[in-house]
Amino acid sequence: MLFEPYVLKDIRLDNRLVRSATYEKGADNEGFITPELIQRYEALARGGVGLIITGGAPVHQSGRFVPKMVGIYDDKYIDGLSALVSAVHALGGKIAVQIAHGGRQCYPELLGGELPIAPSAVHEPVLNITPREMADEEIWTMIHAFGEAAGRAKAAGFDGVQIHGAHGYLVSQFLSSHTNRRTDNWGGDEGRRFRFLEEVYKAIREAVGVDYLVFIKMNSSDHLCCGGLRPDESLRIAQRLQAIGIDAVEVSGGMYESSLRPARTKILHPEDEAYFKEPAALFKMSLNIPVILVGGIRTRAIAEEMLELGYADLIAMSRPLIREPDLPNKFMAGKDKSDCQSCNACMNFRKLDTVKCVQLQKLET
Ligand SMILES: Cc1cc2nc3c(=O)[nH]c(=O)nc-3n(C[C@H](O)[C@H](O)[C@H](O)COP(=O)(O)O)c2cc1C
């Protein structure tokens, strides 16, 4: 099944493999697309993946969470984004952009001395910062920023937009009872914690129309010891999104301070793979929209099994495609397993000049 075509909304994908959103530290310091970044996406397109999702692109300056992210918060980025899309399309690839805001998980040095913003002033222990609680007006500014960013995505020619609703960034912060302690209309119970995402979704739809592919990556659980999103609430959020028209959902989990994070290490055996398969199956059973499974998929056999047993409709990978952008073609030619060791050295964002497979680099030198 893995190499059978799939129609997502009305986008025809050559196969069911997706490059999950992966930040590359590949834009310039201002967030403009570089020739080197275009080359990376060309390698992915040539490598045979059915759909590429870009790394998270900040919808607002206050939402830049790591250096050299691709900007989408101003019209000045449209030309570069459009060149990126054209390069992928010229090779027959499909590409969606992930739109994001970092909220309390922004490296403070990127915000020029300003405190990161968040639904509530809940201390973030990994970056060791306490964000500033957003005012009502600021919340609406960010909602409109998501809508405007989606409009730019469409203008640049992307095949769709993915809302980054996972991993403890701003949208995920509003959904989580751990990070959203508000008692106004934006927090307090499940419905009010959902409201920010609902308004973001509505602003996006208003900007791009009903025919455009709009999907989301969201946490199935925050994996926190106390509080935070759990699978039952996460499923209800997905059901609410389905009811208002979201086109697909990618199932992930965890945030910076979680015991279990989105990109886990020690994927040594087949049973360690596809570590979000249970929540994905729950989503599949309860929703009518396509479900994308991400997290630790390393072998072709497991990817096939996940599709055949109905855990998901599409299979997404991140780290394996950093190591081997042409892994889909290699799978198709008979390769069984990604060479990725899930060591996470590619995530040493502060130290690396650009995101790359450090193990591969060691072999080459
Ligand atoms: C270098 C790197 C950058 C990432 N950037 C993003 C991102 O921008 N947006 C996102 O939703 N997830 C991001 N992720 C998480 C991946 O998309 C994925 O959910 C996670 O790595 C698990 O999948 P994998 O086992 O196939 O790597 C990133 C992961 C890595 C390793």
The ligand as an ORCA input file, in Angstrom:
! r2SCAN-3c Opt
* xyz 0 1
  C      15.801     18.329     13.258
  C      14.342     18.221     13.549
  C      13.514     19.306     13.323
  C      12.130     19.207     13.563
  N      11.319     20.265     13.264
  C       9.985     20.145     13.403
  C       9.112     21.187     13.000
  O       9.534     22.235     12.490
  N       7.784     20.989     13.161
  C       7.270     19.826     13.686
  O       6.047     19.691     13.796
  N       8.067     18.831     14.074
  C       9.405     18.953     13.931
  N      10.209     17.913     14.269
  C       9.597     16.653     14.761
  C       9.402     15.671     13.609
  O       8.547     16.180     12.613
  C       8.818     14.338     14.088
  O       7.553     14.579     14.677
  C       9.716     13.604     15.081
  O      11.084     13.766     14.759
  C       9.422     12.107     15.118
  O       9.518     11.533     13.836
  P      10.829     10.693     13.350
  O      11.008      9.576     14.325
  O      10.484     10.217     11.981
  O      11.988     11.616     13.383
  C      11.584     18.000     14.060
  C      12.439     16.913     14.283
  C      13.783     17.009     14.025
  C      14.649     15.798     14.245
*
